[in-house]
């Protein structure tokens, strides 16, 4: 049986306000010593802590049969990308409080009813241990009709509510984040959004 790689040690190589760079020393499946580079939102003291903390939330929101999507400019890819409202949890916030705050900041909308909160999942585990709870919720309120004015200077976010047909067109023609693309696909295919919580046996 092929051996599982073993993480031996880690060293922080760069420390900024939001991201920390780490060099990981590990033993691969053939017993070779290797180096792996990753980034995190957190300060760690030991390898055992890596991947154990969630940093934010993602909101899959809908209103009146339309899916909430945000057209964002993302410097990391130098393109506009369709995404879900999302953000980091502030100190002292719980998941629903964070979801409500981020939803308002990015879209001007409010949580109406939360149907499901899924446990944290990793956004890009080959590059980072960044993970987030996924909140499925009906939303309420009025969109700003343009770019959100509640975001920071470095953010450009234009929220919109889209029908299934409009989402299908976006999927054919526009760039998406991975999570948003998957949610948009199931929405466009007719998957019902407000079916309630999954039972214990389904999780």
TARAMO-V247223 format. One record per residue. N is the residue number from 1. RES is the residue in three letters. OMEGA is omega in radians with two decimals (none if undefined). NEAR is the number of other C-alpha atoms within 10 Angstrom. D_CENTER is the distance of its C-alpha to the mean C-alpha in Angstrom with 1 decimal. Layout:
{{N,RES,OMEGA,NEAR,D_CENTER} {N,RES,OMEGA,NEAR,D_CENTER}}
This chain:
{{1,UNK,-3.13,4,34.6} {2,UNK,-3.10,7,32.2} {3,UNK,3.07,10,31.2} {4,UNK,3.08,11,27.6} {5,UNK,-3.10,15,26.8} {6,UNK,3.08,13,27.4} {7,UNK,-3.08,17,25.7} {8,UNK,-3.09,14,28.7} {9,UNK,3.10,13,27.7} {10,UNK,-3.14,21,25.2} {11,UNK,3.08,15,26.0} {12,UNK,-3.10,16,24.0} {13,UNK,3.12,11,25.0} {14,UNK,-3.08,11,23.2} {15,UNK,3.07,15,22.0} {16,UNK,-3.07,8,20.4} {17,UNK,-3.04,7,19.0} {18,UNK,-3.05,10,15.3} {19,UNK,3.06,15,15.6} {20,UNK,3.08,18,18.2} {21,UNK,3.13,19,19.6} {22,UNK,2.96,20,21.2} {23,UNK,-3.10,16,23.8} {24,UNK,3.02,17,24.1} {25,UNK,-3.10,18,27.5} {26,UNK,3.06,18,27.6} {27,UNK,-3.08,16,30.1} {28,UNK,-3.03,16,29.3} {29,UNK,-3.13,13,30.7} {30,UNK,3.11,10,34.0} {31,UNK,-3.14,12,34.5} {32,UNK,3.09,9,33.8} {33,UNK,-3.06,14,32.4} {34,UNK,3.08,13,29.3} {35,UNK,3.13,13,27.0} {36,UNK,3.13,13,23.2} {37,UNK,-3.13,16,21.1} {38,UNK,3.07,16,17.6} {39,UNK,-3.12,21,15.5} {40,UNK,3.00,21,14.0} {41,UNK,-2.95,20,13.3} {42,UNK,2.96,20,16.2} {43,UNK,-3.13,14,19.9} {44,UNK,3.09,15,21.4} {45,UNK,-3.11,11,25.0} {46,UNK,3.13,11,25.1} {47,UNK,-3.09,14,23.5} {48,UNK,-3.12,12,23.2} {49,UNK,-3.05,11,20.5} {50,UNK,3.08,16,18.1} {51,UNK,-3.06,15,15.0} {52,UNK,-3.08,10,16.1} {53,UNK,3.08,15,13.9} {54,UNK,-3.03,19,10.5} {55,UNK,-3.06,17,9.4} {56,UNK,3.12,20,7.1} {57,UNK,2.97,27,6.0} {58,UNK,-3.10,28,4.5} {59,UNK,2.97,29,8.0} {60,UNK,-3.02,25,9.9} {61,UNK,3.09,27,13.1} {62,UNK,3.11,23,16.6} {63,UNK,3.08,17,20.0} {64,UNK,3.09,11,23.4} {65,UNK,3.13,15,22.3} {66,UNK,-3.11,20,20.0} {67,UNK,3.10,24,16.2} {68,UNK,3.07,25,14.3} {69,UNK,3.11,26,12.8} {70,UNK,3.01,24,12.5} {71,UNK,-3.03,20,14.5} {72,UNK,2.94,21,13.5} {73,UNK,-3.11,17,15.5} {74,UNK,-3.10,15,13.7} {75,UNK,-3.11,10,16.3} {76,UNK,3.10,6,15.0} {77,UNK,3.13,8,16.0} {78,UNK,-3.13,8,18.5} {79,UNK,2.91,11,17.7} {80,UNK,-3.09,17,16.4} {81,UNK,3.02,19,13.2} {82,UNK,-3.02,26,12.2} {83,UNK,2.99,25,8.6} {84,UNK,2.99,27,7.5} {85,UNK,-3.07,25,8.1} {86,UNK,3.08,23,5.7} {87,UNK,-3.09,19,7.3} {88,UNK,3.08,19,9.2} {89,UNK,3.07,20,11.6} {90,UNK,3.14,13,15.2} {91,UNK,3.12,7,18.1} {92,UNK,3.13,7,19.6} {93,UNK,2.89,12,16.9} {94,UNK,-3.03,10,16.0} {95,UNK,-3.09,18,12.9} {96,UNK,3.09,17,14.5} {97,UNK,3.11,14,15.9} {98,UNK,3.14,21,12.7} {99,UNK,3.13,29,11.3} {100,UNK,3.14,18,14.7} {101,UNK,-3.13,19,14.9} {102,UNK,3.11,25,11.8} {103,UNK,-3.13,22,12.8} {104,UNK,-3.11,19,16.2} {105,UNK,-3.04,20,15.6} {106,UNK,-3.03,27,13.7} {107,UNK,-3.03,27,15.8} {108,UNK,-3.11,20,18.7} {109,UNK,3.14,21,18.1} {110,UNK,3.03,20,18.4} {111,UNK,3.06,21,17.3} {112,UNK,3.12,15,20.3} {113,UNK,3.08,13,19.7} {114,UNK,-3.11,19,16.9} {115,UNK,-3.05,15,17.6} {116,UNK,2.97,16,15.3} {117,UNK,3.13,18,12.9} {118,UNK,3.11,15,11.8} {119,UNK,-3.10,12,12.0} {120,UNK,3.05,18,9.3} {121,UNK,-3.08,16,8.3} {122,UNK,-3.13,14,8.1} {123,UNK,-3.11,15,6.1} {124,UNK,-2.97,11,9.6} {125,UNK,3.06,13,12.2} {126,UNK,-3.10,11,15.0} {127,UNK,-2.99,12,14.2} {128,UNK,3.04,20,12.4} {129,UNK,3.14,22,11.9} {130,UNK,-3.14,23,8.6} {131,UNK,-3.07,24,7.0} {132,UNK,2.95,24,5.6} {133,UNK,3.08,21,7.7} {134,UNK,-3.07,21,7.3} {135,UNK,3.07,21,10.1} {136,UNK,-3.01,23,12.4} {137,UNK,2.92,23,14.8} {138,UNK,-3.08,23,17.7} {139,UNK,-3.09,22,17.8} {140,UNK,3.13,16,20.9} {141,UNK,-3.11,13,22.5} {142,UNK,3.08,10,23.2} {143,UNK,-3.10,17,21.1} {144,UNK,-3.11,16,22.4} {145,UNK,3.14,11,23.8} {146,UNK,-3.14,11,22.4} {147,UNK,3.14,19,20.1} {148,UNK,3.13,20,18.8} {149,UNK,-3.08,16,21.1} {150,UNK,-3.09,15,19.2} {151,UNK,-3.13,15,16.9} {152,UNK,-3.06,11,18.0} {153,UNK,-3.11,7,20.4} {154,UNK,-3.09,9,18.1} {155,UNK,3.05,16,15.6} {156,UNK,-3.03,18,16.7} {157,UNK,3.10,27,15.0} {158,UNK,-3.11,20,17.1} {159,UNK,3.08,25,15.9} {160,UNK,3.04,17,17.8} {161,UNK,-2.97,17,18.6} {162,UNK,3.06,20,19.6} {163,UNK,3.12,17,22.0} {164,UNK,3.13,19,21.7} {165,UNK,3.12,14,24.1} {166,UNK,3.11,13,22.3} {167,UNK,3.11,23,19.0} {168,UNK,3.11,17,21.1} {169,UNK,3.10,12,22.6} {170,UNK,-3.14,18,19.3} {171,UNK,3.13,18,18.3} {172,UNK,-2.91,8,21.7} {173,UNK,-2.98,9,21.8} {174,UNK,3.08,13,18.5} {175,UNK,-3.10,16,15.7} {176,UNK,2.83,21,12.2} {177,UNK,-3.09,12,8.8} {178,UNK,-3.12,13,9.0} {179,UNK,-3.11,16,6.9} {180,UNK,3.13,22,8.6} {181,UNK,-3.14,19,11.8} {182,UNK,3.12,13,12.1} {183,UNK,-3.14,18,11.8} {184,UNK,3.13,27,14.1} {185,UNK,-3.12,17,16.4} {186,UNK,3.08,14,17.1} {187,UNK,-3.12,21,17.5} {188,UNK,-3.14,22,19.9} {189,UNK,3.07,13,21.7} {190,UNK,3.13,11,22.6} {191,UNK,-3.12,13,20.5} {192,UNK,-3.06,11,21.1} {193,UNK,-2.99,20,18.2} {194,UNK,-3.12,15,20.3} {195,UNK,3.13,9,21.8} {196,UNK,-3.08,12,21.1} {197,UNK,2.96,14,19.9} {198,UNK,3.11,12,20.3} {199,UNK,3.14,7,23.3} {200,UNK,-3.10,6,23.5} {201,UNK,-3.12,5,25.0} {202,UNK,-3.12,6,22.2} {203,UNK,none,8,19.5}}
